[in-house]
């Protein structure tokens, strides 16, 4: 007891020093843990931000797919999609579909219209389809794949059908003109020649909708 009383102050001093050292060690440990947690949190936020930016960077577009697909209609996709992806969105191809005239790997564009031909539609076309693996499929019609180039336009001008002189077979090559309408056109012109292409609407069975389809393919 006497020893303790004589060295009490020293013992207390040592205890104070040890407590102080222990406190410093604990504070440093807690500080390092908190900094590590903050760094991990910032890293997670950065990853989330990068992911969000990447997803937001994909522009949504709308395409209209028609013809020989199981579910034709308008679909929303992104600008990185291709024609084959549009076909998948539309439920896939019908058994009679023929895609030999279009480029399935072409990237889609907003407001693009894609028409998938059937095998019979391609076989019945007397003119060679103006499409190949580089065809621009923004607009594809039943009788041709419109590609706005001067060569195609010039070829089209050279092949206008004169409704006053065309044969029955030539008339039937026009979209919407079958055998009955071709006979009606020939019967009409045998009595009265067509003065203008609009006169063809006087023929029974040929109204404004049919005329709108063939007006760019006929002449007098």
Secondary structure, DSSP 4 states (H G I P E B T S, - for coil): -HHHHHHHHHHHHHHHHHHHHHHHHHHHHHHHHHHHHHHHHHHHHHHHHHHHHHHHTSPEEEEEEEESBTT-EEEEEETT-BHHHHHHHTT-B-TTEE-TTS-TTPBP-TTEEEEEEEHHHHHH-SSPPS--TT---SSB-SS-B----HHHHHHHHHT-EETTT--HHHHHTSTT--HHHHHHHHHHHHHS--SSGGGGGGSTT--HHHHHHHGGGEE-
